[in-house]
Amino acid sequence: MNLTTPDPQNLSNMKPGDMFAQSGSLIATLMFLWAMFQQYFPYRNYIEKYFRRFVTFINPYIQIKFYELTGERLMRSEAYSAIENYLSTKASTQAKRLKADIAQSLVLSMDDHEEVAHEYKGVKLWWASGNNTMEEQSVSSRRCERYYKLTFHKSQRELIIGPYLHQVLNEGKAIKVKNRQRKLYTNSGSYWSHVVFEHPATFQTLAMEAEKKQVIIDDLITFSKAEEFYARIGRAWKRGYLLYGPPGTGKSTMIAAMANFLGYDLYDLELTAVKNNTELRKLLIETSSKSIIMIEDIDCSLDFTGQRKKKKEKVEEEEGKDPQTPGKEERDTKNSQVTLSGLLNFIDGLWSACGGEKLVVFTTNYVEKLDPALIRKGRMDKHVEFSYCNFEAFKVLAKNYLKLESHPLFATICELLVETKMTPADVAEHLMPRNASGDTEIQLKSLIEALQLTKEEARLKAEEDAKKNESKESER
């Protein structure tokens, strides 16, 4: 077998076809020898092993890869997502090829096989994006496995693996929250579905006393920055809110304002659609961090204890109804087997620590109907009462609806609001524009008439109730 290379002096006289033929012959010979070596030389694995060790020894750089998909179920890695968001702020100024996406605003990230340099505390390091094509045996197809690769000098191992990566992941998560399109989830059985959350409510537009609003805002800010505190005292990073008061006083609007203020997703949990405690636990596990889990009208969702049922049967007996006939609430919830114990575990059991940084919010029109175990401190940490519209709440509504901060009719409205009970929702309805002219006095007079009518109705009802009580006393 002739392995001699061609004479350089004869190369100029050779035809291109002859040159390729000789080169091809040489390559084929080398491949044949390598195949024979792999087949018959028993120590090739050791040679490869020590060769890699030698390369590692002389190479002064360390590489770390962060793959997009991890775990047996190939879930998207939170680390990859955080790095992607972090590098989006670096890549737009250095990388030549970028990928664009739109969330709350335009977001740029590195395209595949791009590299950007970065410096941290005087240490030079490099981020590169890449992908591997993986064979899928089950479906005889291929999938692309993307990753980010971090390269740095091995003398800086502790600095990069410790403080630097911790900073990257934290900043990446913060950027994700800022850029993400927030969602409103609702459950159908044990599965969540969602729409884009676009409610415009804010604390500035919320019809409530300024002092009470500021207390809630301060509480939310303290909670959002208290991760280390909750870890130190050994409690899950979550907080419970109980919002109670008559219908139409702004409880649901408050939840939307809280979500907008914190930038959280919303999970509207419908308990009557959950079959049992297992499904309830599954729903909880699938909620994300930085979210609000709300259960509206908790007193009407399910009958958790027998106390309400016994009380209801007693009332029905007094009213002459058959207590065996199922009411609408019982018909709606008879298929659900969620228990009070299951709900309590949902709020502050072991599973409630999944994800972290969550608010659990209950609303009710009748707080006295709720089981004390459900609303005690530690579960519902903060109780917020929503009352009928007062003058301070009216001024917020007047500013929102009419762009008014003062008016001669405000004094009359202030007196009537003290003497009557009207919800902010009813007040707002009378402040809606009545015509294209935008005459604000029309709306204010409409509200005054409604307040006077409500006051008169309340007076007549009080007189009627007094007569009934006198009649009962005389019968006794």
C-alpha positions as CSV (number, residue, x, y, z in Angstrom):
1,M,0.0,0.0,0.0
2,N,1.6,3.2,-1.2
3,L,1.3,6.1,1.3
4,T,3.9,8.4,-0.2
5,T,2.8,11.9,-0.9
6,P,3.2,13.4,-4.4
7,D,6.4,15.1,-5.3
8,P,5.9,18.9,-4.9
9,Q,7.9,19.5,-8.1
10,N,5.4,17.4,-10.1
11,L,2.3,19.1,-8.6
12,S,2.4,21.8,-11.1
13,N,2.4,19.3,-14.0
14,M,-0.5,17.3,-12.6
15,K,-4.1,17.7,-13.8
16,P,-6.8,18.8,-11.2
17,G,-8.5,15.4,-11.6
18,D,-5.3,13.5,-10.8
19,M,-4.7,15.7,-7.7
20,F,-8.3,15.0,-6.3
21,A,-7.8,11.3,-7.1
22,Q,-4.6,11.1,-5.1
23,S,-6.0,13.2,-2.2
24,G,-9.2,11.0,-2.1
25,S,-7.0,7.9,-2.1
26,L,-5.0,9.2,0.9
27,I,-8.1,10.2,2.9
28,A,-9.7,6.8,2.2
29,T,-6.5,5.1,3.4
30,L,-6.4,7.1,6.6
31,M,-10.1,6.3,7.3
32,F,-9.5,2.6,6.8
33,L,-6.5,2.6,9.2
34,W,-8.6,4.5,11.8
35,A,-11.4,2.0,11.5
36,M,-9.0,-0.9,11.9
37,F,-7.4,0.8,14.9
38,Q,-10.8,1.2,16.6
39,Q,-11.7,-2.4,15.9
40,Y,-8.6,-4.2,16.9
41,F,-6.8,-2.0,19.4
42,P,-8.2,-2.8,22.8
43,Y,-6.9,0.3,24.6
44,R,-8.4,3.0,22.4
45,N,-11.0,4.0,25.2
46,Y,-8.2,4.6,27.6
47,I,-6.3,6.7,25.0
48,E,-9.4,8.8,24.4
49,K,-10.1,9.1,28.1
50,Y,-6.6,10.3,28.9
51,F,-6.5,12.5,25.9
52,R,-9.6,14.4,27.1
53,R,-8.0,14.7,30.6
54,F,-4.9,16.1,29.0
55,V,-6.9,18.7,27.0
56,T,-8.8,19.6,30.1
57,F,-5.6,20.0,32.0
58,I,-4.0,22.4,29.5
59,N,-7.2,24.3,28.8
60,P,-7.6,27.2,31.3
61,Y,-11.3,27.8,30.6
62,I,-14.4,26.3,32.0
63,Q,-17.7,25.9,30.1
64,I,-21.2,25.6,31.6
65,K,-24.2,24.8,29.4
66,F,-27.8,25.7,30.3
67,Y,-30.2,23.7,28.2
68,E,-33.7,24.9,27.4
69,L,-35.5,21.7,28.2
70,T,-34.8,19.7,31.4
71,G,-36.2,16.7,33.3
72,E,-38.0,13.6,32.1
73,R,-41.0,15.6,30.9
74,L,-38.8,18.1,29.1
75,M,-40.2,21.1,30.8
76,R,-38.7,24.5,29.9
77,S,-35.9,25.3,32.3
78,E,-36.4,28.4,34.5
79,A,-32.6,29.0,34.4
80,Y,-32.6,29.0,30.6
81,S,-35.5,31.4,30.6
82,A,-33.9,33.8,33.1
83,I,-30.6,33.8,31.2
84,E,-32.4,34.5,27.9
85,N,-34.1,37.5,29.5
86,Y,-30.8,38.7,31.1
87,L,-28.9,38.4,27.8
88,S,-31.6,40.3,26.0
89,T,-30.2,43.5,27.5
90,K,-26.6,42.6,26.5
91,A,-27.2,41.0,23.1
92,S,-29.0,44.0,21.6
93,T,-25.7,46.1,21.8
94,Q,-23.2,43.4,20.8
95,A,-24.7,40.5,18.8
96,K,-25.0,40.9,15.0
97,R,-27.9,38.5,14.6
98,L,-30.9,38.9,16.9
99,K,-34.4,37.4,17.4
100,A,-37.3,39.6,18.1
101,D,-40.5,39.0,20.1
102,I,-43.3,41.2,21.4
103,A,-44.6,40.9,25.0
104,Q,-45.4,44.1,26.7
105,S,-42.8,45.7,24.4
106,L,-40.2,44.7,21.8
107,V,-37.8,42.1,23.2
108,L,-34.5,41.2,21.5
109,S,-32.4,38.1,22.2
110,M,-29.4,36.4,20.6
111,D,-29.9,34.2,17.6
112,D,-28.4,30.7,17.5
113,H,-24.6,30.4,17.3
114,E,-24.0,34.0,18.4
115,E,-21.6,35.0,21.1
116,V,-21.3,38.1,23.3
117,A,-18.6,39.1,25.7
118,H,-19.3,40.3,29.2
119,E,-17.3,41.6,32.2
120,Y,-18.1,41.1,35.8
121,K,-16.0,42.7,38.5
122,G,-13.1,42.9,36.1
123,V,-13.4,39.2,35.0
124,K,-13.9,38.5,31.3
125,L,-16.4,35.9,30.3
126,W,-18.4,34.9,27.2
127,W,-22.0,33.8,26.5
128,A,-22.8,31.8,23.4
129,S,-26.1,30.4,22.1
130,G,-26.3,27.1,20.3
131,N,-28.4,24.1,19.5
132,N,-28.1,20.4,19.1
133,T,-30.2,18.3,16.7
134,M,-31.5,15.3,18.6
135,E,-33.0,12.1,17.1
136,E,-36.5,11.2,18.3
137,Q,-36.7,7.4,18.2
138,S,-40.4,7.2,19.1
139,V,-41.6,9.3,16.2
140,S,-38.6,9.0,13.9
141,S,-38.1,12.7,13.8
142,R,-35.7,15.3,15.0
143,R,-35.9,18.1,17.5
144,C,-33.6,21.0,18.2
145,E,-32.2,21.2,21.7
146,R,-31.2,24.8,22.4
147,Y,-28.7,26.0,25.1
148,Y,-26.6,28.8,26.4
149,K,-23.0,28.2,27.0
150,L,-21.0,30.3,29.5
151,T,-17.1,30.3,29.2
152,F,-14.8,31.7,31.8
153,H,-11.3,31.2,33.2
154,K,-11.0,28.4,35.8
155,S,-9.3,30.7,38.3
156,Q,-12.6,32.6,38.7
157,R,-14.8,29.5,39.3
158,E,-16.1,30.6,42.7
159,L,-16.9,34.1,41.7
160,I,-18.7,33.1,38.5
161,I,-20.6,30.0,39.8
162,G,-21.6,31.9,43.0
163,P,-22.3,35.6,43.0
164,Y,-22.4,36.1,39.2
165,L,-24.8,33.4,38.3
166,H,-27.0,34.3,41.2
167,Q,-27.2,37.9,39.9
168,V,-27.9,36.7,36.4
169,L,-30.8,34.5,37.5
170,N,-32.3,37.1,39.7
171,E,-32.1,39.9,37.1
172,G,-33.4,37.6,34.4
173,K,-36.5,36.7,36.5
174,A,-37.1,40.4,37.2
175,I,-36.9,41.2,33.5
176,K,-39.3,38.4,32.7
177,V,-41.9,39.7,35.1
178,K,-41.5,43.2,33.7
179,N,-41.8,42.1,30.0
180,R,-44.3,39.3,30.4
181,Q,-47.9,39.5,29.2
182,R,-49.9,38.9,32.3
183,K,-52.7,36.4,32.3
184,L,-56.1,35.8,34.0
185,Y,-56.6,32.1,34.6
186,T,-59.8,30.2,35.4
187,N,-60.2,26.5,36.1
188,S,-62.4,23.9,34.3
189,G,-62.2,21.0,36.6
190,S,-58.5,20.4,37.4
191,Y,-57.2,22.4,34.4
192,W,-56.4,26.0,34.0
193,S,-57.2,28.1,30.9
194,H,-56.3,31.7,30.5
195,V,-56.9,35.0,28.6
196,V,-54.7,38.1,28.6
197,F,-55.3,40.2,31.7
198,E,-56.1,43.8,30.7
199,H,-58.1,45.2,33.5
200,P,-57.3,49.0,33.9
201,A,-58.0,49.3,37.7
202,T,-55.4,51.0,39.8
203,F,-55.2,52.3,43.4
204,Q,-55.5,55.8,42.0
205,T,-58.9,55.1,40.5
206,L,-60.2,52.9,43.4
207,A,-63.0,54.6,45.3
208,M,-61.7,54.2,48.8
209,E,-60.3,56.4,51.6
210,A,-56.7,57.5,50.8
211,E,-55.5,56.4,54.2
212,K,-56.9,52.9,53.8
213,K,-55.5,52.5,50.3
214,Q,-52.0,53.6,51.5
215,V,-52.1,51.0,54.3
216,I,-52.8,48.3,51.7
217,I,-50.1,49.6,49.3
218,D,-47.5,49.6,52.0
219,D,-48.4,46.1,53.0
220,L,-48.1,44.8,49.4
221,I,-44.7,46.5,49.0
222,T,-43.4,45.0,52.2
223,F,-44.6,41.5,51.2
224,S,-43.1,41.6,47.7
225,K,-39.6,42.4,49.3
226,A,-39.8,40.0,52.2
227,E,-38.4,36.7,50.7
228,E,-35.5,36.6,53.1
229,F,-37.7,37.4,56.1
230,Y,-40.2,34.6,55.3
231,A,-37.3,32.2,54.8
232,R,-35.8,33.3,58.1
233,I,-39.0,32.7,60.2
234,G,-39.7,29.4,58.4
235,R,-43.0,30.3,56.7
236,A,-44.1,30.0,53.0
237,W,-43.8,33.2,51.1
238,K,-47.5,34.0,50.8
239,R,-50.1,36.3,52.3
240,G,-53.8,36.0,52.7
241,Y,-56.3,38.8,52.2
242,L,-60.0,38.7,53.2
243,L,-62.1,41.4,51.5
244,Y,-65.6,41.7,52.9
245,G,-68.5,44.0,52.6
246,P,-71.8,44.6,50.8
247,P,-72.1,43.8,47.0
248,G,-70.9,46.7,44.8
249,T,-68.4,48.1,47.2
250,G,-65.3,47.4,45.0
251,K,-63.9,44.1,46.2
252,S,-63.2,42.7,42.8
253,T,-61.8,46.0,41.6
254,M,-59.4,45.9,44.5
255,I,-58.0,42.6,43.4
256,A,-57.4,43.9,39.9
257,A,-55.7,46.9,41.3
258,M,-53.5,44.7,43.5
259,A,-52.5,42.6,40.4
260,N,-51.7,45.7,38.4
261,F,-49.7,47.2,41.2
262,L,-47.5,44.1,41.8
263,G,-47.4,42.9,38.2
264,Y,-48.9,39.5,39.2
265,D,-50.9,37.0,37.2
266,L,-54.5,36.2,38.5
267,Y,-56.0,32.8,39.2
268,D,-59.7,32.9,39.6
269,L,-60.5,29.6,41.3
270,E,-64.1,28.3,41.0
271,L,-64.4,25.8,43.8
272,T,-67.7,24.4,42.6
273,A,-65.9,23.1,39.4
274,V,-63.4,21.1,41.5
275,K,-64.4,17.5,42.2
276,N,-62.2,16.7,45.2
277,N,-59.2,17.7,47.3
278,T,-56.8,15.9,44.9
279,E,-57.9,18.1,42.0
280,L,-57.7,21.2,44.2
281,R,-54.1,20.3,45.1
282,K,-53.2,19.7,41.4
283,L,-54.5,23.2,40.6
284,L,-52.4,24.7,43.3
285,I,-49.2,23.0,42.1
286,E,-49.7,24.4,38.6
287,T,-50.0,28.0,39.8
288,S,-46.9,30.2,39.2
289,S,-45.1,32.4,41.6
290,K,-45.8,36.1,41.5
291,S,-49.5,35.5,41.3
292,I,-52.8,36.1,43.1
293,I,-55.2,33.2,43.8
294,M,-58.7,34.5,44.4
295,I,-61.9,32.8,45.4
296,E,-64.8,35.2,45.1
297,D,-67.9,34.9,47.3
298,I,-66.2,32.2,49.4
299,D,-69.4,31.9,51.6
300,C,-71.4,30.8,48.5
301,S,-68.8,28.5,46.9
302,L,-69.2,25.4,49.0
303,D,-70.8,24.3,52.3
304,F,-67.7,23.4,54.3
305,T,-69.3,22.7,57.6
306,G,-72.7,21.4,58.8
307,Q,-73.4,24.6,60.8
308,R,-74.7,26.6,57.8
309,K,-76.8,23.6,56.6
310,K,-78.4,23.2,60.0
311,K,-79.1,26.9,60.3
312,K,-80.6,26.9,56.8
313,E,-82.9,24.0,57.6
314,K,-84.1,25.7,60.8
315,V,-84.9,28.9,58.8
316,E,-86.7,26.9,56.1
317,E,-88.8,25.1,58.8
318,E,-89.8,28.5,60.2
319,E,-90.7,29.7,56.7
320,G,-92.8,26.6,56.1
321,K,-90.5,25.1,53.4
322,D,-89.5,21.5,53.0
323,P,-85.9,21.2,54.2
324,Q,-85.4,18.0,52.2
325,T,-85.8,19.8,48.9
326,P,-82.4,20.7,47.6
327,G,-81.8,24.4,47.1
328,K,-80.0,26.0,44.1
329,E,-76.7,26.2,46.0
330,E,-76.9,22.5,46.9
331,R,-77.7,21.5,43.4
332,D,-74.7,23.5,42.0
333,T,-72.2,22.0,44.5
334,K,-73.4,18.5,45.1
335,N,-70.9,17.1,42.7
336,S,-68.0,18.7,44.6
337,Q,-66.3,16.8,47.4
338,V,-63.8,19.6,48.4
339,T,-63.7,19.7,52.2
340,L,-62.8,22.4,54.7
341,S,-59.6,20.5,55.5
342,G,-58.7,20.3,51.8
343,L,-59.2,24.1,51.5
344,L,-57.2,24.8,54.6
345,N,-54.3,22.7,53.2
346,F,-54.6,24.6,50.0
347,I,-54.2,27.9,51.9
348,D,-51.4,27.2,54.3
349,G,-50.5,23.4,54.2
350,L,-47.3,21.9,53.0
351,W,-48.4,22.2,49.3
352,S,-49.0,25.9,49.6
353,A,-45.3,26.6,49.7
354,C,-45.0,25.6,46.0
355,G,-43.8,28.5,43.9
356,G,-43.6,31.1,46.5
357,E,-44.6,34.8,46.4
358,K,-48.3,34.3,46.2
359,L,-51.4,36.2,47.5
360,V,-54.5,34.2,48.4
361,V,-57.6,36.5,48.4
362,F,-61.1,35.7,49.5
363,T,-64.1,37.9,49.0
364,T,-67.4,37.6,50.8
365,N,-70.6,39.7,51.3
366,Y,-71.3,38.0,54.7
367,V,-68.1,37.5,56.7
368,E,-70.1,36.2,59.7
369,K,-71.0,33.1,57.7
370,L,-67.4,31.9,57.3
371,D,-65.9,29.3,59.5
372,P,-63.5,31.0,62.0
373,A,-60.8,28.4,61.1
374,L,-60.9,29.6,57.5
375,I,-60.3,33.3,58.2
376,R,-58.0,33.3,61.3
377,K,-54.7,35.2,61.2
378,G,-52.0,33.2,59.6
379,R,-54.4,32.1,56.9
380,M,-56.2,35.4,56.0
381,D,-53.5,37.7,57.4
382,K,-55.2,41.0,56.5
383,H,-58.9,41.7,56.8
384,V,-60.1,44.7,54.7
385,E,-63.7,45.9,55.1
386,F,-65.5,47.6,52.2
387,S,-68.3,49.8,53.3
388,Y,-70.9,52.0,51.6
389,C,-69.7,55.1,49.7
390,N,-68.6,58.0,51.8
391,F,-67.6,61.5,50.7
392,E,-63.9,60.7,50.3
393,A,-64.7,57.8,48.0
394,F,-67.2,60.0,46.1
395,K,-64.5,62.6,45.4
396,V,-62.4,59.9,43.8
397,L,-65.3,58.9,41.6
398,A,-66.1,62.5,40.7
399,K,-62.5,63.0,39.6
400,N,-62.5,59.8,37.6
401,Y,-65.9,60.3,35.9
402,L,-66.4,64.0,35.8
403,K,-62.8,65.4,36.2
404,L,-64.1,67.5,39.1
405,E,-62.3,68.2,42.3
406,S,-64.9,70.6,43.7
407,H,-68.4,71.9,42.9
408,P,-71.1,73.8,44.8
409,L,-73.3,70.6,44.9
410,F,-70.6,68.6,46.7
411,A,-71.8,69.9,50.1
412,T,-75.3,68.6,49.5
413,I,-74.0,65.2,48.3
414,C,-71.7,65.0,51.4
415,E,-74.7,65.5,53.8
416,L,-76.8,62.9,51.9
417,L,-74.0,60.3,51.9
418,V,-73.7,60.5,55.7
419,E,-77.5,59.8,56.0
420,T,-77.9,57.1,53.3
421,K,-76.3,53.8,52.3
422,M,-75.3,53.7,48.7
423,T,-72.5,51.6,47.2
424,P,-69.8,53.1,45.1
425,A,-71.1,51.1,42.1
426,D,-74.5,52.8,42.4
427,V,-72.9,56.2,42.8
428,A,-70.7,55.6,39.8
429,E,-73.7,54.7,37.7
430,H,-75.3,58.1,38.3
431,L,-72.0,59.9,37.3
432,M,-72.0,58.3,33.9
433,P,-72.4,60.8,31.0
434,R,-76.0,61.4,30.1
435,N,-75.5,63.3,26.8
436,A,-72.8,64.5,24.4
437,S,-72.7,68.0,25.9
438,G,-70.8,66.7,29.0
439,D,-72.8,68.9,31.4
440,T,-71.5,67.6,34.8
441,E,-74.3,69.3,36.7
442,I,-76.8,66.9,35.2
443,Q,-74.9,63.9,36.7
444,L,-74.6,65.5,40.1
445,K,-78.3,66.4,40.3
446,S,-79.1,62.8,39.2
447,L,-77.0,61.5,42.1
448,I,-78.7,63.9,44.5
449,E,-82.1,62.7,43.5
450,A,-81.1,59.1,43.8
451,L,-79.7,59.7,47.3
452,Q,-82.8,61.5,48.4
453,L,-85.0,58.6,47.1
454,T,-82.8,56.0,48.9
455,K,-83.0,58.0,52.1
456,E,-86.8,58.1,51.8
457,E,-87.0,54.4,51.1
458,A,-84.9,53.7,54.1
459,R,-87.1,55.8,56.3
460,L,-90.3,54.0,55.1
461,K,-88.7,50.6,55.6
462,A,-87.6,51.5,59.1
463,E,-91.2,52.6,60.0
464,E,-92.6,49.4,58.5
465,D,-90.1,47.3,60.5
466,A,-91.0,49.2,63.7
467,K,-94.7,48.4,63.1
468,K,-94.0,44.7,62.6
469,N,-92.0,44.6,65.8
470,E,-94.8,46.3,67.7
471,S,-97.3,43.8,66.2
472,K,-95.2,40.8,67.3
473,E,-94.8,42.2,70.8
474,S,-98.5,42.7,71.1
475,E,-99.1,39.1,70.0
476,R,-96.7,37.8,72.6
